């Protein structure tokens, strides 16, 4: 079996934090979003190869990241795009990868920017039992949230209806970006595209597929975070920390208080500051400030500020006392 980790997005909703780094490298505790996935795929003997589908802009970043890691399975498969408006869409990029890499095996497809609480091994066990296209499904608990995803209707775990981003959701059970396809189903990717269907969202393909082949849903409870906004990233880190905080040994705290769900990284300095539910990247300096639900990027200098819901890019200097 092969696996594809989707890592081709530009994460424009999280700029400037992700303007010069893939959002898959955002830290979640001591690991990163994508490394949590790599670790599971590395440990599963059923997965022979892992293709990391990314774009030309971030190819060098992934090459360096993988070279420094202990993972042996991941290898890059590069889309020929450098900007958001050049993207092939997820389905288009996946079909190109299958053709480019000559994939002729069962295939797991998982988003590299999703934090999920279930074990991928359990999902593959379920897929093995069904031997049919399989998706992971999660109850988001809100019809408003469900409008942003692919809505799944089931009968005995079989998908009987699928609506991508419905305006009036009938339920709150949605498909997340984790799929498994038998080898025999892979040719349907090109068939779908040849019929001039939507190449952007995999949900459109699933909606088309479930009308042609039995398709099943692996439903899970616990947690799922689609890390595409600053808010969802903060929530993912908060879920991981579970009320605790993580402060690097090399960080400096002088008359500083750190509340719940705070990650302070290497070389950061906090002086006369309170931080709560926030992420402070390496070598940032924060003085005489109150920081809440904010992300402060590396090598940033902030002073005399009261921030809530802020997103501060790297190498930024802001002194509130001089305003």
Secondary structure, 3 states (H helix, E strand, C coil): CEEEEECCCCCHHHCCCCCCCCHHHCEECCEEHHHHHHHHHHHCCCCCEEEEEEEHHHHHHHHHHHHHCCCCCEEEEEECCCCHHHCCCHHHHHHHHHHHCCCCCCEEEEECCEEECCCHHHHHHHHHHHCCEEEEEEECCCHHHHCCCEEEEEECCEEEEEEECCCCCCCCEEEEEEEEECHHHCHHHHHHHHCCCCCCCHHHHHHHHCCCCCEEEEEECCCEEECCCHHHHHHHHHHHHCCCCEECCCCEEECCEECCCCEECCCCEEECCEEECCEECCCCEEEEEEEECCEECCCCEEEEEEEECCEECCCCEEEHHHC
